Amino acid sequence: MQKRILSLVLLSALGARPSQTAPVSGVVFADANGNGTQDAGERGIAGVAVSNQDAVVATDATGAFRLAGAGTGVVFVSTPDGYRAVGSFWRAGDTTRPLSFGLTRDQAGAEMTFIHASDTHISPASLARTQRLRALVDSINPGLLLITGDLVRDALRVPEAEAVGYYELFMKERGAFRTPVFTVPGNHENFGIERDSSHVPATHPLYGRAMYHHYLGPDYYSFTRGGVHFVGLNTVDIDDQQYYGHVDSLQLAWLERDLALVPATTPIVTFDHIPFFTTFEVLNGYNDRPPAPSLITVRGKTVYRHSVSNAGDVLAVLRKHRHVLALGGHMHATERIEYEMSGGTTRFNQVSAVVGNSRGAGLESISGVTLYRVKNGAIGAGRFIPLMPLAPPDRAK
């Protein structure tokens, strides 16, 4: 009965969204007392980017903004350098009343650290792994933590009650972190899409990306911290009952609009789940077995499934700017790829899975995270830190 009540609450909340074609307006303000409400004397902040995951607008001199519609149904503020959001940085795209985003001063400065982690695959059985991650992060106390997808054990192939249970568990553990946590979705966050196993209809209000939106807001977004512009991307697209590496056209157009408001000298760090490039598909070898074979045919074109099939299109946008580092997960192994190319060097780094070690091609990857140091806009090579104690190997994709 309790799970049924939770389901009804979720569906009611999602279904309550107003028309997404009506304008969305609001204000971004300096929240001096941190109560999330714009009180007398708390001034608006000009020039802050606000987006509905389609349009991107900058606040005016009073901190006000106006979007033509609710876009994907999620509206977020791209927090500028020197600020952090009071509470959540996103809201459901409510067109019936103004949205309010309070920001407070942040002391990141020109020197900071951040940790890249991935593939927590949280469930009651693996909970200790995420809690071990939190203990490690708390001991290092970085400026922020990036988790690049596959946050939950599985929402692809299971009924609603099970998927909701995993999401609720992740949200509980995420809330216990002392460090600000930023996430992007992996393939396992797409609720019910493998319908032959999940028995979830495509008409379900939480289907596909909607469950991630409900719990964690925008599946792609940006913020600036320590002189670095961080861009979280959703590199997991859906074709009927299958996922594959791809950045859709709406997101690609948003990316260009987002970066247009970023100074040309600002370094760009992207973080996402399925990587742009990886050597591990070669190491693991060709696989034509379900549920996740190496290749997928979408609209008559066969592409690699476990890397971003339109990486060239995405990088064509990113490399107009100082795209210095691309962070990914999915492969359950740590790798560092660096290309000396015209227009500047970009590093493509993956990190292994929090949930445990993984084996492939006779090699065993070590569960861990990567710690990066930022100083005056320069991002260090990164230091891998094993996440002990080790868990049994996990090859899931």
C-alpha positions in Angstrom: 0.0 0.0 0.0 2.8 2.4 0.8 4.5 2.0 -2.6 1.1 2.5 -4.3 0.6 5.8 -2.4 4.1 6.9 -3.4 3.3 6.1 -7.0 0.2 8.2 -6.9 2.0 11.1 -5.4 4.7 11.0 -8.0 2.2 10.8 -10.9 0.1 13.6 -9.4 3.0 15.9 -9.0 4.3 15.3 -12.6 0.8 15.6 -14.1 0.2 18.9 -12.3 2.5 20.8 -14.6 0.8 23.6 -16.4 1.1 24.3 -20.2 4.6 24.2 -21.4 3.9 26.8 -24.1 3.0 29.6 -21.7 5.7 32.0 -20.7 7.9 31.3 -17.6 9.2 34.3 -15.7 11.0 34.9 -12.4 14.0 36.4 -10.7 17.5 35.5 -9.6 18.5 37.3 -6.4 21.2 37.6 -3.8 19.8 35.7 -0.8 21.6 37.5 2.0 20.0 35.5 4.8 19.8 32.2 2.9 16.1 31.6 3.5 15.2 31.0 -0.1 12.8 34.0 -0.2 13.5 37.4 -1.7 13.2 39.7 1.3 13.2 43.5 1.3 16.6 44.8 0.4 17.7 41.6 -1.4 18.7 42.8 -4.9 18.4 40.9 -8.1 21.6 39.6 -9.9 22.1 40.7 -13.5 23.6 38.6 -16.3 22.8 35.2 -14.8 21.9 32.5 -17.4 18.5 30.8 -16.9 17.3 28.0 -19.2 14.4 25.6 -19.8 16.8 23.2 -21.5 16.0 24.9 -24.8 16.2 28.6 -24.7 18.9 30.4 -22.6 18.4 33.9 -21.4 20.3 36.3 -19.2 18.7 38.1 -16.3 18.2 41.9 -16.7 19.5 44.6 -14.4 16.9 43.7 -11.8 17.6 40.0 -11.9 14.4 39.3 -13.8 14.1 36.7 -16.6 11.4 35.6 -19.0 11.3 32.4 -21.1 8.9 31.8 -23.9 7.8 28.5 -22.4 8.7 25.7 -20.0 10.7 23.7 -22.5 11.3 20.2 -21.2 9.4 21.2 -18.1 12.5 21.9 -16.0 13.9 25.4 -15.5 17.4 25.9 -14.0 19.8 28.7 -13.2 23.4 28.3 -14.4 25.0 29.5 -11.2 27.8 32.0 -12.0 31.3 32.0 -10.5 31.3 33.3 -6.9 27.7 32.0 -6.1 25.9 28.8 -5.2 22.2 28.1 -5.2 20.2 28.3 -1.9 18.4 24.9 -2.0 17.9 23.5 -5.5 19.3 25.2 -8.7 16.2 24.0 -10.7 12.4 24.2 -10.5 9.6 22.5 -12.4 8.6 24.9 -15.2 5.6 26.5 -13.5 3.9 29.0 -15.8 1.2 30.0 -13.3 3.5 32.0 -11.0 7.0 33.6 -11.0 10.0 31.4 -10.2 12.5 32.5 -7.7 16.2 31.5 -7.5 18.1 32.6 -4.4 21.9 32.6 -4.7 24.5 33.1 -1.9 28.1 34.0 -2.1 30.6 31.1 -2.6 34.2 31.2 -1.7 35.7 28.9 -4.3 38.2 31.4 -5.5 40.9 30.8 -8.1 42.0 27.5 -6.5 39.7 24.5 -5.8 39.4 20.7 -6.1 36.7 18.5 -7.5 36.1 14.7 -7.6 34.9 12.7 -10.5 33.0 9.5 -9.6 30.7 7.3 -11.6 28.4 4.3 -11.7 27.2 4.0 -8.1 24.4 1.6 -9.2 22.9 2.0 -5.8 20.7 -0.7 -4.2 20.3 -2.0 -0.7 22.9 -4.7 -1.6 25.5 -2.1 -2.8 24.7 0.7 -0.4 28.0 0.3 1.5 29.9 1.3 -1.7 28.1 4.7 -1.9 28.6 5.2 1.8 32.3 4.5 1.4 32.3 7.1 -1.4 30.8 9.6 0.9 33.4 8.9 3.6 36.2 9.4 1.1 34.7 12.6 -0.2 34.1 13.9 3.3 37.7 13.2 4.2 39.0 15.1 1.1 36.4 17.9 1.3 36.6 19.0 -2.3 34.7 22.0 -3.8 32.2 19.7 -5.6 31.5 16.1 -6.6 30.5 15.0 -10.1 28.8 11.6 -10.5 28.5 10.7 -14.2 25.5 8.5 -14.3 24.2 5.0 -13.6 23.3 6.3 -10.2 20.8 3.5 -9.5 21.0 -0.2 -9.9 18.4 -0.3 -12.6 15.3 1.6 -13.8 15.5 0.3 -17.4 14.1 -3.2 -16.9 12.1 -3.1 -13.7 8.5 -2.1 -12.6 7.8 1.3 -11.2 7.9 0.4 -7.5 11.4 -1.1 -7.8 12.7 1.8 -9.8 11.3 4.3 -7.4 12.8 2.5 -4.5 16.3 2.8 -6.0 15.8 6.5 -6.8 14.6 7.2 -3.3 17.6 5.4 -1.8 20.0 7.4 -4.0 18.3 10.7 -3.1 18.6 9.8 0.6 22.3 9.1 0.3 22.9 12.1 -1.9 21.4 14.3 0.7 23.9 13.0 3.3 26.9 14.3 1.4 28.5 17.4 2.8 30.0 18.4 -0.6 27.8 19.8 -3.3 26.9 16.9 -5.6 26.2 17.3 -9.4 24.8 14.4 -11.4 23.9 13.4 -14.9 21.9 10.4 -16.0 23.2 7.1 -17.2 21.4 4.5 -19.2 20.1 2.8 -16.0 18.2 6.0 -15.1 15.8 5.7 -18.1 12.7 4.3 -16.5 11.0 1.3 -18.1 12.3 1.7 -21.6 13.1 -2.1 -22.0 9.4 -2.7 -21.9 9.6 -6.5 -22.6 11.2 -6.8 -19.1 9.7 -3.8 -17.2 6.2 -4.2 -18.6 5.9 -0.4 -18.3 3.9 1.3 -21.1 5.6 4.2 -23.1 2.6 6.3 -22.0 3.6 6.1 -18.3 4.1 9.7 -17.0 7.5 8.7 -15.5 8.7 6.8 -18.6 12.2 7.3 -20.0 13.8 10.6 -18.8 10.8 11.7 -16.8 11.7 9.8 -13.6 15.2 11.4 -13.6 13.6 14.9 -14.2 11.2 14.3 -11.3 13.9 13.5 -8.8 17.0 15.3 -10.1 15.8 18.0 -12.4 17.6 18.8 -15.7 19.4 16.0 -17.4 21.7 18.6 -19.0 22.7 21.9 -17.5 25.7 24.1 -16.6 27.3 26.1 -13.8 30.6 28.0 -13.3 32.9 27.5 -10.3 36.6 28.3 -9.7 36.9 29.9 -13.1 35.7 26.8 -14.9 32.4 26.4 -16.8 31.1 22.9 -16.1 28.6 21.4 -18.6 26.6 18.3 -17.6 25.4 16.5 -20.7 23.0 13.6 -21.3 24.8 11.3 -23.7 22.2 8.5 -23.4 19.6 8.6 -26.1 16.7 6.1 -26.5 15.5 4.3 -29.7 12.4 2.3 -28.8 13.5 -0.2 -26.3 17.3 0.4 -26.6 19.7 3.1 -25.3 22.7 4.3 -27.1 25.4 7.0 -27.0 24.0 10.1 -28.6 23.3 13.8 -27.9 19.9 14.8 -29.3 19.3 17.9 -31.4 17.5 19.9 -28.7 20.4 19.4 -26.3 22.9 20.3 -29.0 21.1 23.5 -29.8 21.0 24.3 -26.1 24.7 23.7 -25.7 25.5 26.3 -28.4 23.2 28.9 -26.7 24.7 28.1 -23.2 28.3 28.5 -24.4 27.5 31.7 -26.3 27.2 33.5 -22.9 30.5 32.1 -21.6 33.7 34.3 -22.1 36.1 32.8 -24.7 38.9 32.5 -22.3 36.9 30.3 -19.8 37.9 26.6 -19.7 35.1 24.2 -20.3 34.7 20.8 -18.6 32.0 18.5 -19.8 30.8 15.5 -17.7 28.5 12.8 -19.0 27.8 9.1 -18.8 28.5 7.4 -22.2 31.9 8.7 -23.2 32.8 10.6 -26.4 35.6 8.2 -27.0 36.9 5.0 -25.3 39.5 2.3 -25.8 37.5 -0.2 -23.7 35.3 -1.4 -26.5 38.4 -2.6 -28.3 39.8 -4.2 -25.2 36.5 -5.9 -24.4 35.9 -7.0 -28.0 32.9 -7.1 -30.2 29.7 -8.3 -28.4 26.5 -9.1 -30.2 24.7 -10.6 -27.2 21.7 -8.9 -25.4 21.0 -6.8 -23.4 23.7 -4.3 -24.6 25.5 -5.4 -27.8 28.3 -3.3 -29.3 26.3 -2.0 -32.3 22.9 -0.5 -32.7 21.0 0.5 -35.9 19.0 3.7 -35.6 17.0 5.0 -38.5 18.9 2.8 -40.9 22.4 3.8 -39.6 24.5 1.4 -37.6 26.7 3.0 -35.0 28.8 2.0 -31.9 26.4 1.9 -28.9 28.8 2.5 -26.0 30.4 5.8 -27.2 28.7 9.0 -28.4 27.7 8.2 -32.0 27.5 11.9 -33.0 30.6 13.0 -31.0 31.8 15.0 -34.0 28.7 17.2 -34.0 29.0 17.8 -30.2 32.8 18.5 -30.4 32.2 20.9 -33.3 30.3 23.1 -30.8 32.6 22.6 -27.9 35.8 23.2 -29.7 34.8 26.7 -30.6 35.6 27.3 -27.0 38.3 26.1 -24.6 37.0 22.6 -24.1 39.9 21.2 -22.0 38.5 18.1 -20.3 35.7 15.6 -21.1 34.7 13.3 -18.2 32.7 10.1 -18.7 31.7 6.9 -17.0 29.8 3.8 -18.2 32.9 1.6 -19.0 33.5 0.7 -15.3 37.2 1.5 -15.8 39.6 4.4 -15.6 41.3 5.6 -18.7 43.0 8.8 -19.9 43.0 9.8 -23.6 44.7 12.9 -24.9 44.7 14.2 -28.5 47.0 16.8 -29.8 44.7 18.5 -32.2 44.6 21.9 -33.9 42.7 24.4 -31.8 44.0 23.0 -28.5 44.3 19.9 -26.4 41.2 18.1 -25.0 41.6 15.3 -22.5 38.9 12.5 -22.5 39.0 10.8 -19.1 36.8 8.0 -17.8 36.6 6.8 -14.2 35.9 3.3 -12.9 32.7 2.3 -11.1 31.9 3.1 -7.4 29.9 -0.1 -7.2 33.0 -2.4 -7.6 35.8 -3.7 -9.8 35.3 -4.8 -13.4 37.1 -7.3 -15.6 37.7 -7.3 -19.3 40.3 -8.5 -21.8 42.1 -10.3 -18.9 42.4 -7.0 -17.0 40.7 -6.0 -13.7 39.9 -2.3 -13.2 40.0 -0.9 -9.7 37.0 0.8 -8.2 37.9 4.4 -7.4 37.5 8.1 -8.1 39.7 10.9 -9.6 40.6 14.0 -7.8 41.3 17.1 -9.9 42.9 20.4 -8.8 42.1 23.7 -10.4 44.4 26.7 -10.0 43.9 29.9 -12.0 41.8 28.2 -14.6 44.3 25.3 -15.2 43.1 21.8 -14.4 45.7 19.3 -13.2 46.2 15.8 -14.5 44.0 14.3 -11.9 44.9 11.7 -9.2 43.2 8.3 -9.1 42.2 7.3 -5.6 41.1 3.6 -5.1 37.8 3.1 -3.3 38.5 0.5 -0.7 37.4 -2.1 0.4 37.0 -3.8 -2.9 33.7 -5.4 -4.0 33.1 -8.4 -6.3 33.6 -7.6 -10.0 30.7 -6.1 -11.9 30.6 -6.0 -15.7 27.1 -4.5 -16.1 26.6 -1.8 -18.6 
